[in-house]
Amino acid sequence: MQTTLDPQTSFEVSDKGFYGHFGGAFIPEMLYPNVEELRQNYLNIIADPAFQAEFWQLLEDYVGRPTPLFLAKRLSAHIGATIYLKREDLCHTGAHKINNTIGQILVAQRLGKKRIVAETGAGQHGVATATVCALMGLECIVYMGSIDMERQKPNVDRMRMLGATVVPATSGSQTLKDATNEAMRHWINNPVDTHYIIGSVVGPHPYPDMVARFQSVISQEVKKQLFAKTGSENPDYMVACVGGGSNAAGAFYHYLNEPSVRLVAAEAAGQGVSSGHSAATTALGKPGVLHGSRTILMQTDDGQVTEPYSISAGLDYPGIGPLHAHLFESGRGDFYAITDDEALQAGFQLSKLEGIIPALETAHALAALEKMNLNPSDVVVVCLSGRGDKDLSTYSKFL
Amino acid sequence: MTQSLTQPQTTETVDATANRITSLFAQKSERLLNVYFTAGYPNLNDTITILRGLQEAGVDLVEIGMPYSDPVADGETIQQSNDHALNNGMSLKTLFAQLAGCRTDAENPITVPILLMGYINPVLQFGVENFCQKCREVGVDGVILPDLPLDLFLDEYASTFRRYGILNVNLITPQTAEARIRFTDAESDGFIYMVSSASITGSVKGVSDTMKAYFERIQGMHLRNPRLIGFGINNHETFDTASQYANGAIVGSAFIRHLSENGTSAERIRAFVETIRS
């Protein structure tokens, strides 16, 4: 895997796991040995040629990489710019999530772990984790908010069919935040033989960095593919949706130090930023600590974490990864808040214009295009993070 | 954005040796009982009632939980008490207001050492300097912040806590490596919180042989700090066992359950403490 970042730049994670003011490892002592074991080993494991060979082979033969970079001509004409779609929806299991779970299952194996625990929101990360556990023959336990289990039932069934145990998280808002709490508790109770596969660029260091590295295959491929199509590796804009932000981190990774490429993040505004039913973290949040890192967080004045809302279960999270908090604070990234309605409209539009039904998460990224004041000469890459099959029951209510 | 995370400096210094926790351990080294309860539970204004009940029942230290929406190191019992307390309207500001004057009450002052236990985010939002200042003002002696690891505490917050004489109690677990235990012992004041097993609170049943082996191992390290064992201490037998290997023990979930079932009267609290002690 290429790690082309200049270690001197401010977008590289520090030794202690910080991106600017954000990151770190704010964890109970009960998790310290596990996280420390991972921190001390992950870079060496990833750099090992045997690991690299197995990782790339699986990405090619099992995941189906490289995923295409598709010139969306009808969407381009509609928006008034040249728009390419990075087709992560064509990955095995239907989203980018499997890039990371393949990487982490190989790390877990090399650490001698026997059991995998994970959290999931929309179910895509849970399915990707259950898939790689089946592939490698490891026990898999996935925590999922009980509300999410209802609204993403096909993914619950898929996980069970793949042999995973899906455990409902019934505390708090019964969504992704609580599933993450429960998965962390499970890890505290099973520290020696269990690896926790976090699905986004959140959590204590080294997770944000490790997950971003595994997802960086997205921007690495885009560079090559865009060069082949346009003669330039760099688009003017790279656009992705951000819940925790793993597809965005992967899409941005090799462009972090290319200032000519604007990094655009679409957050879920839910029913509107000021409606009280929103997950637009940068608009509503402030610095705080959740799930092991200091980041931007939706919270009350007293520091209690606010329950987020989005029509898309995968974006229904009150924080963002610390890298994204740093991109926001430093001005390197542009953050847009996209409402449920805007996302739905963008989802229907892509379906009709290009014959691609996007995940509701991805539809937020597509909706940002309408707000970006693009010029016809602009080259834009949108990370099409996942496919919308799992969201059909939600889409169908608005058909 | 950084301003909310960086604390202003003050020149005030406080003699940490006058701390009630330090004084307690100087006087007593065996069978100390530390009882946890969540501020604002079962009712918003129960804090002083419970604190007084525990003092009158003769507990050695009291740990007051600052309720938090996402207490990841805690089990169902404590999480539910946290949710309940937050729904009752509990906040750090309210807790400090409730504790104000409890040390100087002419009739019946609170003299038992008080620790605040909770998660770092509400403290950050309150402001670390403000928090320490308030702790000092109302007579809080120490804190337990499980998601603020010692390393980060030393890098960013230790000087502020020390300036106000507020002790930071750190945890060790059966998985903590020897070098880290030594580091924790060197950098801690007050006592070391020994988590009895790999677990969240309220989930441990009894004291197993594995736990005893861990207790013996730590006992054999002859740490400079006293040790209290927590997690899974819920009756006389477990308290007794823990006290054989450490300076005492901490009871949390069992007391929360007792409060839920029996209320907050002084005699019911005394009855609970007596069942643990004898």
HADDOCK unambig.tbl for C-alpha pairs under 7 A between the chains (distance, minus, plus):
assign (segid A and resid 26 and name CA) (segid B and resid 147 and name CA) 5.08 0.50 0.50
assign (segid A and resid 26 and name CA) (segid B and resid 148 and name CA) 5.47 0.50 0.50
assign (segid A and resid 26 and name CA) (segid B and resid 149 and name CA) 6.25 0.50 0.50
assign (segid A and resid 27 and name CA) (segid B and resid 147 and name CA) 4.43 0.50 0.50
assign (segid A and resid 27 and name CA) (segid B and resid 148 and name CA) 6.55 0.50 0.50
assign (segid A and resid 27 and name CA) (segid B and resid 149 and name CA) 6.40 0.50 0.50
assign (segid A and resid 28 and name CA) (segid B and resid 73 and name CA) 6.76 0.50 0.50
assign (segid A and resid 28 and name CA) (segid B and resid 146 and name CA) 4.80 0.50 0.50
assign (segid A and resid 28 and name CA) (segid B and resid 147 and name CA) 4.40 0.50 0.50
assign (segid A and resid 28 and name CA) (segid B and resid 149 and name CA) 6.66 0.50 0.50
assign (segid A and resid 29 and name CA) (segid B and resid 146 and name CA) 6.83 0.50 0.50
assign (segid A and resid 29 and name CA) (segid B and resid 149 and name CA) 6.69 0.50 0.50
assign (segid A and resid 29 and name CA) (segid B and resid 171 and name CA) 6.15 0.50 0.50
assign (segid A and resid 29 and name CA) (segid B and resid 172 and name CA) 6.44 0.50 0.50
assign (segid A and resid 30 and name CA) (segid B and resid 173 and name CA) 6.15 0.50 0.50
assign (segid A and resid 30 and name CA) (segid B and resid 198 and name CA) 6.67 0.50 0.50
assign (segid A and resid 33 and name CA) (segid B and resid 175 and name CA) 6.53 0.50 0.50
assign (segid A and resid 33 and name CA) (segid B and resid 176 and name CA) 6.52 0.50 0.50
assign (segid A and resid 181 and name CA) (segid B and resid 72 and name CA) 5.59 0.50 0.50
assign (segid A and resid 184 and name CA) (segid B and resid 72 and name CA) 6.85 0.50 0.50
assign (segid A and resid 185 and name CA) (segid B and resid 72 and name CA) 6.14 0.50 0.50
assign (segid A and resid 185 and name CA) (segid B and resid 73 and name CA) 6.53 0.50 0.50
assign (segid A and resid 185 and name CA) (segid B and resid 200 and name CA) 6.58 0.50 0.50
assign (segid A and resid 188 and name CA) (segid B and resid 198 and name CA) 6.19 0.50 0.50
assign (segid A and resid 188 and name CA) (segid B and resid 199 and name CA) 5.62 0.50 0.50
assign (segid A and resid 188 and name CA) (segid B and resid 200 and name CA) 6.64 0.50 0.50
assign (segid A and resid 189 and name CA) (segid B and resid 198 and name CA) 5.21 0.50 0.50
assign (segid A and resid 189 and name CA) (segid B and resid 199 and name CA) 4.31 0.50 0.50
assign (segid A and resid 189 and name CA) (segid B and resid 200 and name CA) 6.52 0.50 0.50
assign (segid A and resid 190 and name CA) (segid B and resid 198 and name CA) 6.86 0.50 0.50
assign (segid A and resid 191 and name CA) (segid B and resid 198 and name CA) 6.84 0.50 0.50
assign (segid A and resid 288 and name CA) (segid B and resid 121 and name CA) 5.74 0.50 0.50
assign (segid A and resid 289 and name CA) (segid B and resid 121 and name CA) 5.31 0.50 0.50
assign (segid A and resid 301 and name CA) (segid B and resid 125 and name CA) 6.92 0.50 0.50
assign (segid A and resid 302 and name CA) (segid B and resid 91 and name CA) 6.48 0.50 0.50
assign (segid A and resid 302 and name CA) (segid B and resid 122 and name CA) 5.68 0.50 0.50
assign (segid A and resid 302 and name CA) (segid B and resid 125 and name CA) 6.26 0.50 0.50
assign (segid A and resid 302 and name CA) (segid B and resid 126 and name CA) 6.82 0.50 0.50
assign (segid A and resid 303 and name CA) (segid B and resid 121 and name CA) 5.61 0.50 0.50
assign (segid A and resid 303 and name CA) (segid B and resid 122 and name CA) 4.16 0.50 0.50
assign (segid A and resid 303 and name CA) (segid B and resid 125 and name CA) 5.49 0.50 0.50
assign (segid A and resid 304 and name CA) (segid B and resid 68 and name CA) 6.09 0.50 0.50
assign (segid A and resid 304 and name CA) (segid B and resid 69 and name CA) 5.48 0.50 0.50
assign (segid A and resid 304 and name CA) (segid B and resid 122 and name CA) 6.60 0.50 0.50
assign (segid A and resid 305 and name CA) (segid B and resid 69 and name CA) 6.04 0.50 0.50
